[in-house]
Amino acid sequence: MDENNPFKPAFELQRQTIEGGRQAISTGLAFQQQLNRALLQGMEHGAELNEQGAETTRETMHRTLDAIESAVPGASTGLDQVRQAIDDQFDAANEAGQQAIEAADQGVEGFEDASETYLETVEEQTEMLLSAHEDFESQTMSFVEETEAQLDELQSASEGQLDEQIERLQDQMQRLRDQLEHETE
């Protein structure tokens, strides 16, 4: 193919656009994955802080109940039930937090798996598109080259015919001159 062909830059720009689209999708998914991981880490860190705070609150409540128990004789039966209720509530809150973290982690993993599959599909489709684009470019260049060759042949044939017509006209003009000279003598 001719490197000075005016179609070449257009095809190159199209290829660059396709590649740019593929890169934008890849970069966008990578960013989303990093963001999801950062959010998950933030949730995990927040859950740890919550758990520490809850444990401190639970211990404080138990010490308060211990102090009441030692100050009020016979209160241990009712306070044991309160202690159990407090422990049940804190355990339930802790378990709910752990389940939320696990669900978020599964969601992030699911997103990453789906992203990888999507990216693989985009890669395959882009490769197919680039291959079809190359074929189209090749066909276009062949068509242009064939058309140029046919035009050159037509021009060459036309020039030959034009040369013949000019020669005939020149011959006729010469005959007319000869005839005019002959008649004027």
GIGIVEN-V449358 format. One record per pair of residues at least 6 apart in sequence whose C-alpha atoms are under 6 Angstrom apart, sorted by the first residue. I is the first residue (numbers start at 0). GAP is how many residues later the second one is. D is the distance in whole Angstrom. If there is no record, write none. Layout:
BEGIN
i=I gap=GAP d=D
i=I gap=GAP d=D
END
This chain:
BEGIN
i=68 gap=6 d=6
i=68 gap=7 d=6
END
